[in-house]
Amino acid sequence: MRSLMIMTGCAMLLWTGDGRADGPGEAPLRGIVNHALDVARMQSLAMAATLNSRPGLLPRTLGKDGVLVTCAPDWWTSGFVPGVLWYLYEDTKDTAIASLARAFSARVESQKYVTGHHDVGFMIFCSFGNGYRLTHDPAYREVIRTAATSLSTRFDPRVGAIRSWGPSPSTNKWQYPVIIDNMMNLELLEWTAKEFGLPALDRLARTHANTTMRHHFRADLSTYHVVSYDTLTGLPEQKQTHQGYSDGSMWARGQAWGLYGYTMMFRETGDTAYLHRAEGMADLIIHHPHFPADGIPYWDFDAPGIPDELRDASAGAIMCSALLELSRFTDPQRGAAYRGVAETQLRTLASPAYLAGEGTNGNFILRHGVGHKPGNSEVDVPLTYADYYFVEALIRYKAWMGTGAQR
């Protein structure tokens, strides 16, 4: 079996060629991944039991008092818990989990008609997209198509992008806001374009990705959070980092959304411009002087209190899943480096520092997410999107790195 010593932005690892990057004295990653999935399953079953008697609600986070905070289906994170359940069904083939995944996906279905914001991709594709991939239920296929049509109504050809927020009183400070998170919703459009033979949706998604590539990035390939466009000229009129430390700072989750989004767009289109953008973003992250050795980023790479700033498990989980996928597309040397970093992130997130003990953490899977620190909202708490992308990364690792499905 081929072995390769690689230096990553985190540490030196021994890549053994079969999906395990085990340093001296480290437990095999295969066992760590399976243990983390077992914890995810137990926590998710307990969470579902808690909400079975509360129809129409989904988990969101924990309040400062440790009490579960729920959300209605119209909150942007509503699709993540159904998506986690679908991934756990994929791993276990347990039909009882599939039944729960169906029941919690059904709570979100009404959002297929949403045209008031861009998050319909998160809501519907994480839930019904995974559900269709695993069951081929024709009703799910139609839900996805309806959601893609709804999302496409937010595209303005003068701007060349899908509007993220508003118009609403809370977003009136921007004419036409587009956030880097919106890259994630393009997968809904690309899948629907292929599945139904609708090339207009592919063109729309590519145009949005290209507009974002032109205007969202600084010279070093760090990204702004929000770019607002002038609705008459179609050109940027404001560039801000709304949820980061400052407008010029490198907000960690924004970097993660961009990395994941352009990796996905390369997978869907084969356009190497997207691959190169993803590689550039990945290299900036893993070689950044403020990227911690354990792979879980500070909530903002430029936050002034580093190394005493909060880490963001959600950004780490999204980065991890994206790096695992990107490692399959890039050249072998880069791919080995990206895998090494992702494996370090898996080890860290699956450690007691982040992985919840059974029955703790409000039955969420990961601890220490940071939602919107400048707004003092959801700071150092569990977040459903952290759980979703962590479980996705675990499933991807097992599927792609040769660890197999055996438990």
C-alpha positions as CSV (number, residue, x, y, z in Angstrom):
1,M,0.0,0.0,0.0
2,R,1.4,3.4,-1.0
3,S,2.3,5.8,1.8
4,L,3.0,9.5,1.5
5,M,4.3,12.0,4.0
6,I,2.5,15.3,3.5
7,M,2.8,18.7,5.2
8,T,-0.5,20.5,5.6
9,G,-1.5,23.8,7.2
10,C,-2.1,21.8,10.4
11,A,0.4,19.1,10.9
12,M,2.4,16.3,9.3
13,L,0.3,13.2,8.6
14,L,0.9,9.8,7.2
15,W,-1.5,9.2,4.3
16,T,-1.8,5.5,3.9
17,G,-3.9,5.5,0.7
18,D,-7.0,3.8,2.2
19,G,-8.7,6.8,3.8
20,R,-6.8,6.8,7.1
21,A,-4.3,9.6,8.0
22,D,-3.1,8.4,11.4
23,G,-0.3,10.1,13.1
24,P,1.9,8.6,15.7
25,G,-0.2,7.4,18.6
26,E,-3.5,8.4,17.0
27,A,-6.5,6.1,16.9
28,P,-7.5,5.0,13.4
29,L,-9.8,7.5,11.8
30,R,-12.2,4.8,10.6
31,G,-13.2,4.0,14.2
32,I,-13.5,7.7,15.1
33,V,-15.8,8.3,12.1
34,N,-18.0,5.4,13.0
35,H,-18.2,6.5,16.7
36,A,-19.2,10.0,15.6
37,L,-21.9,8.6,13.4
38,D,-23.2,6.5,16.3
39,V,-23.4,9.6,18.5
40,A,-25.1,11.5,15.7
41,R,-27.7,8.8,15.4
42,M,-28.4,8.6,19.1
43,Q,-28.7,12.4,19.4
44,S,-30.9,12.7,16.3
45,L,-33.3,10.0,17.5
46,A,-33.6,11.7,20.8
47,M,-34.1,15.1,19.2
48,A,-36.8,13.6,16.9
49,A,-38.6,12.1,19.9
50,T,-38.6,15.5,21.7
51,L,-40.3,17.1,18.7
52,N,-42.7,14.3,17.6
53,S,-45.4,15.9,19.7
54,R,-44.7,19.4,18.4
55,P,-45.9,19.3,14.8
56,G,-44.6,22.0,12.4
57,L,-41.6,22.8,14.5
58,L,-37.9,22.0,13.9
59,P,-34.8,22.4,16.1
60,R,-32.7,25.6,15.8
61,T,-30.3,26.0,18.7
62,L,-30.1,26.2,22.5
63,G,-30.9,29.4,24.3
64,K,-28.6,30.9,26.9
65,D,-30.7,29.0,29.6
66,G,-29.9,25.7,27.8
67,V,-33.5,25.3,26.7
68,L,-34.2,24.1,23.1
69,V,-35.0,26.9,20.6
70,T,-37.2,25.7,17.8
71,C,-38.1,27.3,14.5
72,A,-41.1,27.3,12.1
73,P,-40.5,25.8,8.6
74,D,-40.0,29.3,7.2
75,W,-36.7,29.8,9.2
76,W,-33.7,29.3,6.9
77,T,-32.2,26.4,8.8
78,S,-35.4,24.3,8.7
79,G,-34.1,21.7,6.2
80,F,-30.9,20.7,8.0
81,V,-32.4,18.3,10.6
82,P,-34.4,16.4,8.0
83,G,-31.1,16.2,6.0
84,V,-29.2,14.8,8.9
85,L,-31.8,12.1,9.3
86,W,-31.5,11.2,5.6
87,Y,-27.8,10.9,5.9
88,L,-28.1,8.7,8.9
89,Y,-30.6,6.5,7.0
90,E,-28.0,6.3,4.2
91,D,-25.4,5.1,6.7
92,T,-27.5,2.7,8.7
93,K,-30.3,1.6,6.2
94,D,-32.6,1.7,9.2
95,T,-36.2,2.1,7.9
96,A,-37.3,3.7,11.2
97,I,-34.8,6.5,10.6
98,A,-36.1,6.8,7.0
99,S,-39.7,7.2,8.5
100,L,-38.5,10.0,10.7
101,A,-36.7,11.7,7.8
102,R,-39.9,11.6,5.8
103,A,-41.9,13.0,8.6
104,F,-39.5,15.9,9.3
105,S,-39.1,16.6,5.6
106,A,-42.8,16.9,5.3
107,R,-42.7,19.7,7.9
108,V,-40.6,21.7,5.4
109,E,-42.4,21.0,2.2
110,S,-44.5,24.2,2.2
111,Q,-41.3,26.2,1.7
112,K,-41.1,25.0,-1.9
113,Y,-43.2,28.0,-2.8
114,V,-41.0,30.6,-1.1
115,T,-40.0,33.5,-3.3
116,G,-39.2,36.1,-0.6
117,H,-35.6,35.0,0.1
118,H,-32.9,32.8,-1.3
119,D,-32.8,30.1,1.4
120,V,-35.2,27.8,-0.3
121,G,-32.1,25.9,-1.5
122,F,-31.0,25.1,2.0
123,M,-34.6,24.3,3.1
124,I,-35.6,22.0,0.3
125,F,-32.4,20.5,-1.2
126,C,-30.9,19.5,2.1
127,S,-34.2,17.7,3.0
128,F,-36.0,16.6,-0.2
129,G,-32.8,16.5,-2.3
130,N,-31.2,13.9,0.0
131,G,-34.6,12.2,0.3
132,Y,-35.0,11.9,-3.5
133,R,-31.4,10.7,-3.9
134,L,-32.0,7.9,-1.5
135,T,-35.6,6.9,-2.3
136,H,-36.4,8.2,-5.8
137,D,-39.8,9.1,-4.6
138,P,-41.4,10.9,-7.6
139,A,-43.3,13.3,-5.3
140,Y,-40.0,14.5,-3.9
141,R,-38.8,15.2,-7.4
142,E,-41.7,17.6,-8.0
143,V,-41.1,19.3,-4.7
144,I,-37.5,20.1,-5.8
145,R,-38.6,21.3,-9.2
146,T,-41.1,23.7,-7.6
147,A,-38.5,25.0,-5.2
148,A,-36.0,25.7,-8.0
149,T,-38.7,27.6,-10.0
150,S,-39.4,29.7,-6.9
151,L,-35.7,30.4,-6.3
152,S,-35.2,31.4,-10.0
153,T,-37.8,34.3,-9.6
154,R,-35.2,36.1,-7.5
155,F,-32.7,36.5,-10.4
156,D,-32.3,39.9,-11.9
157,P,-30.5,39.9,-15.3
158,R,-29.4,43.5,-14.8
159,V,-27.4,42.4,-11.8
160,G,-26.6,38.9,-13.0
161,A,-27.4,37.4,-9.5
162,I,-30.1,36.0,-7.3
163,R,-31.2,38.5,-4.6
164,S,-30.6,37.1,-1.1
165,W,-32.6,39.2,1.3
166,G,-35.7,41.5,1.1
167,P,-36.9,43.8,0.1
168,S,-38.0,44.3,3.7
169,P,-37.6,47.0,6.4
170,S,-34.6,45.2,7.9
171,T,-32.7,45.1,4.6
172,N,-33.5,48.5,3.2
173,K,-29.9,49.7,3.8
174,W,-29.0,47.6,0.7
175,Q,-30.5,48.1,-2.8
176,Y,-29.9,44.5,-4.0
177,P,-28.0,42.4,-1.4
178,V,-26.3,39.2,-2.5
179,I,-24.5,37.2,0.2
180,I,-21.8,34.6,-0.3
181,D,-24.0,32.0,1.4
182,N,-26.2,32.2,-1.8
183,M,-23.6,30.0,-3.6
184,M,-24.9,27.1,-1.7
185,N,-28.4,27.4,-3.2
186,L,-27.1,27.0,-6.7
187,E,-27.0,23.2,-6.3
188,L,-30.8,23.2,-6.3
189,L,-30.8,24.9,-9.7
190,E,-28.1,22.8,-11.2
191,W,-29.7,19.5,-10.2
192,T,-33.1,20.6,-11.5
193,A,-31.6,21.8,-14.8
194,K,-30.1,18.3,-15.4
195,E,-33.0,16.3,-14.0
196,F,-35.7,18.1,-16.0
197,G,-33.8,19.3,-19.0
198,L,-34.0,23.0,-18.1
199,P,-30.8,24.7,-19.4
200,A,-32.1,28.1,-18.4
201,L,-31.6,27.2,-14.8
202,D,-28.0,26.1,-15.5
203,R,-27.3,29.5,-17.2
204,L,-28.8,31.3,-14.3
205,A,-26.7,29.4,-11.7
206,R,-23.5,30.0,-13.7
207,T,-24.3,33.7,-14.2
208,H,-24.8,34.1,-10.4
209,A,-21.5,32.2,-9.7
210,N,-19.6,34.3,-12.3
211,T,-21.0,37.6,-10.9
212,T,-20.1,36.6,-7.4
213,M,-16.6,35.6,-8.6
214,R,-16.1,39.1,-10.1
215,H,-17.4,41.2,-7.3
216,H,-17.3,39.3,-3.9
217,F,-13.6,38.6,-3.7
218,R,-10.6,40.6,-2.5
219,A,-7.2,40.2,-4.2
220,D,-6.2,37.5,-1.7
221,L,-9.5,35.5,-2.4
222,S,-11.0,36.3,0.9
223,T,-14.7,37.1,0.5
224,Y,-17.0,39.8,1.6
225,H,-20.2,38.6,3.2
226,V,-22.6,41.0,1.4
227,V,-22.3,42.8,-1.9
228,S,-25.2,45.1,-2.7
229,Y,-25.8,46.1,-6.3
230,D,-27.2,49.2,-7.8
231,T,-30.4,48.1,-9.4
232,L,-30.0,50.5,-12.3
233,T,-26.4,49.9,-13.3
234,G,-26.1,46.4,-12.0
235,L,-22.7,47.3,-10.4
236,P,-21.8,47.0,-6.7
237,E,-22.8,49.9,-4.5
238,Q,-21.7,48.5,-1.1
239,K,-19.4,45.7,0.0
240,Q,-19.6,44.6,3.7
241,T,-19.0,41.7,6.0
242,H,-22.2,41.9,8.0
243,Q,-21.6,38.9,10.3
244,G,-17.8,39.2,10.5
245,Y,-15.5,41.3,12.6
246,S,-15.3,44.1,10.1
247,D,-16.0,44.8,6.4
248,G,-12.4,44.1,5.5
249,S,-12.1,40.9,7.7
250,M,-12.1,37.3,6.7
251,W,-15.2,35.9,8.3
252,A,-14.8,32.1,8.6
253,R,-18.2,30.9,7.7
254,G,-18.3,33.1,4.6
255,Q,-15.0,31.5,3.5
256,A,-16.5,28.1,4.1
257,W,-19.7,28.9,2.0
258,G,-17.6,30.1,-0.9
259,L,-15.2,27.1,-0.8
260,Y,-18.1,24.7,-0.7
261,G,-20.1,26.6,-3.3
262,Y,-17.4,26.8,-6.0
263,T,-16.3,23.2,-5.4
264,M,-19.9,22.1,-6.0
265,M,-20.2,24.3,-9.1
266,F,-17.1,22.6,-10.6
267,R,-18.7,19.2,-9.9
268,E,-21.9,20.3,-11.5
269,T,-20.5,22.1,-14.6
270,G,-16.9,21.0,-15.1
271,D,-15.9,24.7,-15.5
272,T,-12.3,24.9,-14.3
273,A,-12.7,28.6,-13.3
274,Y,-14.8,27.3,-10.4
275,L,-12.2,24.7,-9.5
276,H,-9.4,27.3,-9.5
277,R,-11.5,29.6,-7.3
278,A,-12.1,26.8,-4.8
279,E,-8.5,25.8,-4.8
280,G,-7.5,29.5,-4.2
281,M,-9.9,29.7,-1.3
282,A,-8.8,26.4,0.2
283,D,-5.1,27.4,0.0
284,L,-5.8,30.8,1.7
285,I,-7.6,29.0,4.5
286,I,-5.2,26.2,5.3
287,H,-2.1,28.3,5.0
288,H,-3.5,31.3,6.9
289,P,-1.3,32.2,9.9
290,H,-4.5,32.3,12.1
291,F,-5.8,28.9,11.0
292,P,-5.5,26.7,14.2
293,A,-3.5,23.5,14.1
294,D,-6.6,21.5,15.0
295,G,-8.4,22.8,11.9
296,I,-11.4,24.5,13.5
297,P,-11.3,28.2,12.6
298,Y,-11.8,31.2,14.8
299,W,-15.2,32.8,14.0
300,D,-13.2,35.4,12.0
301,F,-9.6,35.0,10.9
302,D,-9.0,38.7,11.7
303,A,-10.8,38.9,15.1
304,P,-8.6,41.0,17.3
305,G,-8.5,38.7,20.4
306,I,-6.9,35.7,18.7
307,P,-5.9,33.2,20.2
308,D,-8.7,33.8,22.7
309,E,-11.5,34.3,20.2
310,L,-14.3,31.8,19.9
311,R,-14.0,28.9,17.4
312,D,-16.8,28.2,15.0
313,A,-17.6,24.5,14.6
314,S,-20.1,25.3,11.8
315,A,-17.4,26.9,9.7
316,G,-15.1,24.0,10.4
317,A,-17.7,21.4,9.5
318,I,-18.5,23.1,6.2
319,M,-14.8,23.5,5.3
320,C,-14.2,19.8,6.1
321,S,-17.0,18.6,3.9
322,A,-15.8,20.9,1.1
323,L,-12.2,19.9,1.4
324,L,-13.0,16.2,1.2
325,E,-14.9,16.8,-2.1
326,L,-12.3,19.2,-3.5
327,S,-9.5,16.7,-2.8
328,R,-11.1,14.4,-5.4
329,F,-11.0,17.0,-8.2
330,T,-7.6,18.7,-7.8
331,D,-4.1,17.5,-8.5
332,P,-2.7,14.7,-6.3
333,Q,-0.4,16.8,-4.2
334,R,-3.0,19.4,-3.4
335,G,-5.6,16.6,-2.9
336,A,-3.4,14.9,-0.3
337,A,-3.0,18.2,1.5
338,Y,-6.7,18.9,1.5
339,R,-7.6,15.4,2.7
340,G,-5.0,15.8,5.5
341,V,-6.6,19.0,6.7
342,A,-10.1,17.6,6.5
343,E,-9.1,14.5,8.4
344,T,-7.6,16.7,11.2
345,Q,-10.9,18.6,11.3
346,L,-12.9,15.3,11.5
347,R,-10.7,14.2,14.5
348,T,-11.2,17.5,16.2
349,L,-14.9,17.7,15.7
350,A,-15.3,14.1,16.8
351,S,-13.4,14.8,20.0
352,P,-15.0,15.6,23.4
353,A,-14.1,19.2,22.8
354,Y,-16.9,19.5,20.2
355,L,-18.9,16.2,20.0
356,A,-21.7,16.1,22.5
357,G,-22.1,13.4,25.0
358,E,-25.2,11.2,24.6
359,G,-28.3,13.0,26.0
360,T,-26.4,16.3,26.4
361,N,-26.3,19.6,24.4
362,G,-30.0,19.6,23.9
363,N,-29.6,16.5,21.6
364,F,-27.6,18.5,19.1
365,I,-24.5,16.7,17.7
366,L,-21.8,19.4,17.9
367,R,-21.1,22.2,20.4
368,H,-19.5,25.6,19.9
369,G,-21.0,27.1,16.8
370,V,-21.0,30.8,16.2
371,G,-24.0,32.2,14.3
372,H,-23.8,36.0,14.3
373,K,-21.3,37.3,16.8
374,P,-21.6,41.1,16.0
375,G,-25.3,40.8,16.5
376,N,-24.9,38.7,19.7
377,S,-27.1,36.0,18.1
378,E,-26.4,32.3,18.6
379,V,-22.9,32.6,20.0
380,D,-21.1,29.5,21.3
381,V,-24.1,27.3,20.9
382,P,-25.1,24.2,18.8
383,L,-26.3,25.0,15.3
384,T,-28.2,22.7,13.0
385,Y,-26.1,23.5,10.0
386,A,-22.9,22.6,11.9
387,D,-24.5,19.2,12.6
388,Y,-25.6,18.8,9.0
389,Y,-22.2,19.4,7.3
390,F,-20.4,17.4,10.0
391,V,-22.6,14.4,9.3
392,E,-22.2,15.0,5.6
393,A,-18.4,15.0,6.0
394,L,-18.5,11.8,7.9
395,I,-20.6,10.1,5.2
396,R,-18.4,11.5,2.5
397,Y,-15.3,10.2,4.3
398,K,-16.7,6.7,4.5
399,A,-17.9,6.7,0.9
400,W,-14.9,8.2,-0.8
401,M,-11.9,7.3,1.3
402,G,-12.3,3.5,1.2
403,T,-13.6,2.9,4.7
404,G,-16.6,1.1,3.5
405,A,-20.1,0.9,5.0
406,Q,-19.3,-1.8,7.5
407,R,-19.7,-0.9,11.1
